[in-house]
Amino acid sequence: MYGNNEQLEAVALAEAALEAHVQAVQAVSSTDLLKQQVGGTHYASMTLQPWEYISRNELDFFQGNIIKYVSRWKDKGGVQDLYKAQHTLQFYIRWQEQQHANNS
């Protein structure tokens, strides 16, 4: 899969991208953005959209993807989205285990 350094670099880039996204979402009126959706209605019909939850709780890239896949599975990707969430969670668990092992 990934070497440890490549994995850490990829995670750092993903976290930086997420932070930039959080700042951008907070800088713009989310009410206007939440009324729009490109490519379907699977998020727009939700009471609380995944990106709103992810942003407000400052979740990282992996947590955000897991939330996204689990939230939309019935209206978009079906069971395949649940498998995507599972795959992302497995990767996230392994990464967290490595982080804790490296810090011990």
C-alpha positions as CSV (number, residue, x, y, z in Angstrom):
1,M,0.0,0.0,0.0
2,Y,1.8,3.1,1.2
3,G,5.2,3.4,2.9
4,N,5.0,5.1,6.3
5,N,6.5,8.4,5.2
6,E,4.3,8.5,2.1
7,Q,1.3,7.8,4.3
8,L,2.2,10.5,6.7
9,E,2.7,13.0,3.9
10,A,-0.6,12.0,2.3
11,V,-2.4,12.5,5.6
12,A,-0.7,15.9,6.2
13,L,-1.8,17.1,2.8
14,A,-5.3,15.8,3.3
15,E,-5.5,17.6,6.7
16,A,-4.2,20.8,5.2
17,A,-6.8,20.6,2.5
18,L,-9.5,20.0,5.0
19,E,-8.4,22.9,7.1
20,A,-8.5,25.2,4.0
21,H,-12.0,23.8,3.3
22,V,-13.2,24.5,6.8
23,Q,-11.9,28.1,6.6
24,A,-13.6,28.6,3.2
25,V,-16.9,27.2,4.4
26,Q,-16.8,29.4,7.5
27,A,-16.0,32.5,5.4
28,V,-19.0,32.1,3.1
29,S,-22.7,32.0,4.1
30,S,-23.4,28.3,4.3
31,T,-27.1,28.9,4.0
32,D,-26.7,29.9,0.3
33,L,-24.4,27.0,-0.4
34,L,-26.6,24.4,1.4
35,K,-29.4,25.2,-1.0
36,Q,-27.3,24.1,-4.0
37,Q,-25.9,20.7,-4.9
38,V,-24.0,19.7,-8.0
39,G,-25.0,16.2,-9.2
40,G,-28.1,15.1,-7.4
41,T,-30.1,15.8,-4.3
42,H,-28.7,13.1,-1.9
43,Y,-27.2,15.8,0.3
44,A,-29.6,18.7,-0.2
45,S,-32.5,16.7,1.1
46,M,-30.7,16.1,4.4
47,T,-31.6,18.0,7.6
48,L,-27.9,18.4,8.3
49,Q,-25.5,17.9,5.4
50,P,-22.3,15.9,6.0
51,W,-20.1,18.8,5.0
52,E,-21.8,21.0,7.5
53,Y,-21.4,18.4,10.3
54,I,-17.8,17.7,9.3
55,S,-16.9,21.4,9.1
56,R,-18.5,22.4,12.4
57,N,-16.8,19.5,14.2
58,E,-13.5,20.0,12.5
59,L,-13.2,16.4,11.5
60,D,-10.2,15.2,9.6
61,F,-10.2,13.8,6.1
62,F,-10.8,10.2,7.0
63,Q,-13.6,11.0,9.5
64,G,-15.3,13.2,7.0
65,N,-15.3,10.6,4.3
66,I,-16.7,8.0,6.6
67,I,-19.5,10.4,7.6
68,K,-20.1,11.3,4.0
69,Y,-20.4,7.6,2.8
70,V,-22.6,6.5,5.6
71,S,-24.9,9.5,5.3
72,R,-25.5,9.1,1.5
73,W,-25.5,5.4,1.0
74,K,-29.3,4.9,0.6
75,D,-29.7,7.8,-1.9
76,K,-26.5,7.6,-3.9
77,G,-24.1,4.7,-4.0
78,G,-26.0,1.9,-2.2
79,V,-24.1,-0.8,-0.3
80,Q,-20.9,0.2,-2.2
81,D,-20.8,3.4,-0.2
82,L,-21.0,1.4,3.0
83,Y,-18.0,-0.6,1.7
84,K,-16.2,2.6,1.0
85,A,-16.9,3.8,4.6
86,Q,-15.6,0.4,5.9
87,H,-12.5,0.6,3.7
88,T,-11.7,4.2,4.9
89,L,-12.3,3.2,8.5
90,Q,-10.0,0.2,8.2
91,F,-7.3,2.5,6.8
92,Y,-7.9,5.1,9.5
93,I,-7.7,2.5,12.3
94,R,-4.4,1.1,10.9
95,W,-3.0,4.7,10.5
96,Q,-4.0,5.6,14.1
97,E,-2.4,2.4,15.4
98,Q,0.8,3.3,13.6
99,Q,0.7,6.8,15.0
100,H,0.3,5.6,18.6
101,A,3.0,3.0,18.1
102,N,5.4,5.7,16.7
103,N,4.6,8.0,19.7
104,S,5.3,5.3,22.3
